Amino acid sequence: MSSNHDDIIKRILSRSESNWLGFKSPSPTKDTNNESVIWFRLFIQILIRMNDIDQAKNDFLRLWRESYVGNTSELKYADEFEKEFQPSRAIWWYTRECELYKLIKRICSSVDYNDLYALRFIIKHVYLQLQEEHHQYLRKIGKHGMIVYRGCLMPPEDFEWYQTAIGGLLSLQTLMSTTLNKEIAIGFAKGVQMHSNKVQAMFEILVEPKKVTLPYADISKFSEYPDDEEVLFMMGTIFQVNDVHYSDSEKTWKINLSLCGEDDPRLKNMIDYIKYEIKDTANLITLAHFFIKI
């Protein structure tokens, strides 16, 4: 086994405690016509369209620093971000071995609209870079599509939901990292021995490029760790649960998902409503109208 591969597995194990935060917790909100799913996706689309770049950056840095008061190493990352950030490096910052990706996951998963608003700077720039790369990536993978993987240590109650949700839909609550390398995903799924109460599970996700979706792309060339072969999906992406079974060969549970396109009849009401509500640009008045509606 190469030292490169060993380094990847070490990083996997160091992140295994937080790597489950990807999907909205099992509940009726897995119904994509549920209001909370619609509001979240609409809110993210509003944030992406706001153009208060300087204020947005200040709000983001304030949130980052307040979240890690006393953490000298993390505050140094925030200082570096303030001085050196470029839009072309947004995804690179997300993949860095600092607490930024955890901060984004925590806030998106809690759906704290105040903190989500403060995240708009990094959400917007990751989205724009991912969208630009998405169009090129579709040409690269061709019409046949691909399989990506995500391993995790899953709370038992969440795993039980998947076992009863065959054919159901789920909404991605935050940015989700997957990999083209199954062995890396298995490393995530097996995690560390101290998590004996967690279910070792691996998502196997079918991605068909013909489906119109929120952006996703192979971000290896932007990542601090290109050997991870990472494919990143935008928050708000919808998947269908196809199957759940135990793999004897891989010694882990496999959850088969497929990416849902916006033309899926089950998404029609949500997509039509968001298209009706969203404009090319957004501002504080747009936000005020949003909060009146919710």
Summary of the structure (lengths in Angstrom):
residues: 294
radius of gyration: 18.7
end to end distance: 53.0
largest distance: 56.9
contacts: 893
relative contact order: 0.18
helix: 51%
strand: 18%
